Amino acid sequence: MNNEETKPILDQEMTTVPDQVEQEEINFNRPSLLARLKSMLADSVVIIILMMIASSILNALDIESGLVRGIALGLVFLYEPIMVAIDRTIGQRIIGLRVRNYSKFINESNHQNINIFYSLIRYVGKILLGWVSLLTIHSNPYGQAIHDKIGNSMMIFE
């Protein structure tokens, strides 16, 4: 008997993983590495556009304060953790991905977003580890990258 079945469908894989608690199977579409990279590329473009808009506004208002510019830059960099906690980023929406709370998804079959605290932890891990974090998604039955594990999250197609 095979515990894990995967069938490639475009940029997703249908995965069946046995539930550790009730011995039921959990079915979900986990995104491929390519889908995750496409989402990250789209979000990188969004962040660059937001930085250009913030810079243009600060220049138009003739604000030269390093503190104000630093706050504006910080707000732009908080785009991903805030959007993931609220709903999903623009890149995730384009590709059809969602970041979900791992514990609630596995234990309760609850498709709930992660909270802002876990979203920030996940984002810091993603920034610090970079692409190396994504290399682990194939060794995990839930397709979790290292930053997903430290942020109690998992990505799914929806």
Number of C-alpha atoms within 10 A of each C-alpha: 3 6 10 12 12 12 10 13 11 10 17 21 19 18 22 20 19 16 13 11 8 8 9 11 15 16 14 18 22 27 30 20 18 12 20 19 16 16 20 17 13 17 19 14 13 17 17 13 13 18 17 12 13 17 16 12 12 16 12 9 9 9 13 10 9 9 10 12 16 11 11 16 15 11 14 18 16 14 16 20 22 18 15 23 21 14 16 20 23 20 22 23 15 13 19 16 23 23 24 24 23 24 15 16 17 19 13 9 12 13 15 17 22 25 18 15 13 20 28 19 16 22 21 16 19 20 11 11 13 13 12 12 18 19 13 15 19 13 10 10 15 22 23 25 26 22 25 26 15 17 23 21 28 25 23 23 20 13
